[in-house]
Amino acid sequence: MTTSGPQRNSKVARVIDEYDLVGMGERLEASWTGDGGERTSLRDLADEFNRSVLESAITDSGGTALSSDVETTYDVLTGDDVSEADRMRKRRELEQDGVDVDRVRDDFVTHQAIHTYLTKYRDAELPDRSADRVQRKIETLERLQGRTSVVAESTIEGLVNSEDLTDREYEVFVDIQVVCSECGTGYAVGELIRQGGCDC
């Protein structure tokens, strides 16, 4: 990867290059956009990135970087609830192993830097989830209707059994209707949402 163009302005790109974090850019983009799974927040991506930087620094110094050790070490170096004594002890351990702790910490990035890298350097964009969001809302309403129907049927059956209701064949219909106040047209709620509102 060259150092021309936008990379000079991207700390993340520079650090990826300096620490030889092969494939990191692709992983960050896929995690942020939710390619093939759930989206990962920028803050979590920054932590993941910084742990990779720390792991690379430990490995380059000749140390063994177990993922659990890296995570613990990162938490000690950056955590708010860590005592200064514990932090200094960990720093000394790393420095004795040949890790330049100040340099590594300077190369840690913020979630804003991750965002800038993804959007400006990699031209990544979040997918439009509006269609998925609408469908999820409809499915939620339909599940509520289904549960209401089940509860109503169970209630009627119980009342029939207790002879508080005459013993007949009853059918339960749960239909949420929405009426447009402008034109008076009625819609099933799912129909209204799917078509994006009233046509009047």
Phi, psi and omega in degrees: 000134183276172179251022180267170174065217187293343182298327180300332181265001182247109177298320181299313180297319179298315182293320176304316182292314185293325182262004177055049181273077186297130177080000183296318181301316179295320180294318179299314182296315181297320180291321182290320182275351180076027180295107179085012179177201180286149176285147176252138182291158179296323179296317178294324178294321178297316178297317179299316180298312183296323176296324178293322177297313180297316179300317179296319180296319179295316180296317181295333180277357179098003180276170176258119185255087172286142185301322180293321178293320180298316181297316179296316180298317179298317179298321179293319182288331188240346187291147179282335185259027180255135180290152180297327179295316178295321181295316180294323179297317180293320177302314181298319178301313181294317181295323176295332177274002177093012180270128176278092188297319181298318180295315181299315180296323177296333181272354172295148184240160177266169177294331177295322179295322176298316180298315179298317179299314183293317187274325184265318184276318182260355181055035179281148177226147175286140179292154177283109182262010186298320180295318178297321181297316179299315181296321179295322179295318178297316180297324177297314179297319181293324176294321177298318177299317180297318179294320178299320179296316180297316180297317181296315179299317180295320179296315180297316180299318179296320180290325176295316181296326179272004179063025173271354179221139180299144185280098179225171172275118181245139174246135181255129175239124176244111185224111179275118180253141177239129181249128177288125181288343181280315187240351178082005180288136178259144180224149163293142189300322179296320179298316181299315183293317182298323183270001174081020178117180180288149182274355185291000000 
